[in-house]
Each structure stands twice: as structure tokens, then as C-alpha cells.
Amino acid sequence: MQYFLTKSEPEVYSWERFLKDGKTVWDGVRNFEARGNLRAMKKGDLVLYYHSGDDKAVVGIAKVLREAYPDKTADEGDWVSVDLAPVKPIAAPVTLAAIKAEPDLAEMALVKRSRLSVARVTPAEFARVLKLGKTKL
């Protein structure tokens, strides 16, 4: 099992919309490191769903339904998409401020490389975020 974090501005694609849709294509990523992370995702891997913009909080957990395939929104280049489905909301959204205040999360990609839209998360980081969010799988 691997763990990741994806970011979306809630006004672009909110957790609530994701829940309503039941699944989504995660496309439009145009960063090489983020693309590598999408390519690394395997079916069943878990993903922290992060609202960027004004919210700045982990709000849900998703899972990978379909591994990397060509991104249909790309006009050129070797970009990929994955399919994600919501698993459950985070009971108490975990803010970026709370993550930054937590010593165990100081090395998290969300803190170190804040502009990265798709990041790897270690098993320990994933577990700590769930604990902070009062959420069990």
C-alpha cells in the first residue's frame, strides 16, 4: 500500500462534489514530479484529498481506481491521469497550520514542496494526519 496527497481548490473541484460524483478522473497535472507520483499510484492506494486556496486543509480520503493512463486534456507531451473514488471524509479537517505545527509532519511534501499538486505521503504521515483528523479507516 502506498499513500499520496492530491490538491484541489474547492471552487474548482470540491470534496463535496467528489462525493456527489462518486469518482473522478484526476487530470490536468503539468508538473514532472507530480506526474511521476501519478504514475507511481497503484489500484487501491490511498490518497489524502486536500483543499488548497482559502481552506488549506485535508478534508477526505480517496482511493485509486485506475492506474496511470494518457491524459486526454493534454495537447502535447506525455501527461497522465488516474481515476479516484472517495472513501470517506476526514471527521475534523486537518489544516495546513496544524500540519506545520506537528513535528512528526515537518518533512511532509505538503510542507517542504507546497506547490506540488500530487505528492507522496509516508505511511507514518498518513496515519498521523488521520489521527489529527479524528478519522479511522
C-alpha positions in Angstrom: 0.0 0.0 0.0 1.2 3.5 -0.9 -0.1 6.8 0.1 -0.4 10.1 -1.7 -1.9 13.6 -1.4 -3.8 15.4 -4.1 -4.7 19.1 -4.1 -7.7 20.9 -5.5 -9.2 24.3 -4.9 -12.7 23.7 -3.6 -14.1 26.2 -6.1 -12.6 24.1 -8.9 -13.4 20.6 -7.6 -14.5 20.3 -4.0 -14.6 17.2 -1.8 -18.4 17.6 -1.7 -18.6 17.5 -5.5 -16.3 14.5 -5.5 -18.6 12.7 -3.0 -21.6 13.5 -5.2 -19.8 12.3 -8.4 -18.6 9.1 -6.7 -15.4 9.0 -8.8 -13.4 11.3 -10.9 -10.6 11.5 -13.5 -7.6 13.2 -11.9 -6.2 15.1 -14.9 -4.6 18.3 -15.9 -1.4 17.8 -13.9 1.5 19.6 -15.7 4.4 19.2 -13.3 7.0 16.5 -13.8 7.4 15.4 -10.2 3.6 15.3 -9.8 3.3 13.3 -13.0 5.8 10.8 -11.6 3.7 10.5 -8.5 0.6 9.8 -10.6 2.5 7.1 -12.5 3.5 5.5 -9.2 -0.1 5.1 -8.0 -1.4 1.6 -7.9 -5.0 0.5 -7.8 -6.2 0.6 -4.1 -3.6 3.1 -2.9 -5.0 5.7 -0.6 -4.9 9.4 -1.2 -5.4 12.4 1.1 -7.7 14.9 -0.5 -6.5 18.4 0.3 -8.4 21.7 -0.3 -6.0 24.4 -1.4 -6.8 28.0 -1.8 -8.6 29.6 1.2 -9.4 26.3 3.0 -5.9 24.8 3.2 -6.9 21.5 4.9 -7.0 17.8 4.3 -10.7 17.1 4.0 -11.1 13.5 2.8 -9.6 10.2 1.8 -9.8 8.7 -1.7 -8.5 5.6 -3.3 -7.0 4.9 -6.7 -9.5 3.1 -9.0 -7.4 3.1 -12.2 -3.7 3.4 -12.6 -2.0 6.0 -14.9 -3.2 6.3 -18.5 -2.8 9.1 -21.1 -4.4 12.4 -20.0 -7.0 13.4 -22.7 -6.7 17.1 -21.7 -3.0 17.2 -22.8 -2.4 18.8 -26.2 1.2 17.6 -26.2 3.6 15.8 -24.0 3.5 12.5 -22.1 1.0 13.5 -19.3 -1.1 11.0 -17.4 -4.4 10.8 -15.5 -5.6 8.4 -12.8 -9.2 7.6 -11.6 -10.0 8.2 -8.0 -13.0 7.5 -5.8 -13.9 9.0 -2.4 -13.5 6.7 0.6 -14.6 8.9 3.5 -14.4 12.4 4.8 -11.9 13.5 7.5 -14.0 13.9 10.6 -12.1 17.0 11.7 -10.4 18.6 8.7 -6.6 18.9 9.2 -5.4 22.4 8.4 -2.1 23.3 6.9 -1.3 25.2 10.1 -2.0 22.1 12.2 0.3 20.0 9.9 3.1 22.6 10.1 2.7 22.6 13.9 3.2 18.9 14.1 6.9 17.8 14.5 6.1 14.4 13.0 5.0 16.0 9.8 7.8 18.5 9.3 9.2 16.6 6.4 5.9 16.1 4.6 5.9 17.1 1.0 2.9 19.4 1.6 5.2 21.4 4.0 8.5 21.1 2.1 7.2 21.4 -1.5 4.0 23.3 -1.0 3.3 23.9 -4.7 3.3 20.2 -5.6 -0.2 19.1 -6.6 0.3 15.4 -6.3 2.7 14.2 -3.6 3.8 11.1 -1.9 2.9 10.6 1.8 4.7 8.1 4.1 2.7 5.6 6.0 3.6 7.3 9.2 2.5 10.7 7.8 -0.8 9.3 6.6 -1.5 7.7 10.0 -0.7 10.9 11.8 -3.0 13.0 9.6 -5.8 10.6 10.2 -5.2 10.8 13.9 -5.2 14.6 13.8 -8.4 14.4 11.8 -10.0 12.0 14.3 -10.6 9.6 11.5 -10.2 5.8 11.3 -10.3 3.7 8.1 
